[in-house]
């Protein structure tokens, strides 16, 4: 078990015992990641803020309710993902947009994808991917999660996540080969 996971477990136990500072520490540790994840899926600052609040409220309810939490990070991403899906279902939307307004993360992605394309082209290309591919790309290369962590979030096997990631990257490369 990694130090981060052990620290999370200790903080969860303290929060269950009424230590509000322990929950605040967890909140501060994950707030930016969960906000960015939701924002990329919604494209709305206000909606992202609302869904982040709901995510942490659900986490708090699980903690004080004594719910079993194996991997906090995976749980938070899954809660956030489910809230986004529920939001779009309630709006009867068929497509969940994925917007990239924070170019800094895209510059970080380029070397990992081994492409020589500009950020604008990368943004356009990613927006054309299937939703499943978009989500994997964001979790893997923007959020920098491991294959195992993504598998827990998406409730898929690590092999399946690797395959989807490989296909998404191959599709990105194919779509951008004329621009190299």
Secondary structure, DSSP 8 states (H G I E B T S, - for coil): --HHHHHHHHHHHHHHTT-HHHHHHHHHHHHHHHHHHHHHHH--HHHHHHHHHHHHHHHHHHHHTT---S-HHHHHHHHHHHHHHHHHHHTT-S--------HHHHHHHHHHHT----HHHHHHHHHTS-HHHHHHHIIIIIS---HHHHHHHHT--HHHHHHHHHHHHHHHHHHHGGG-
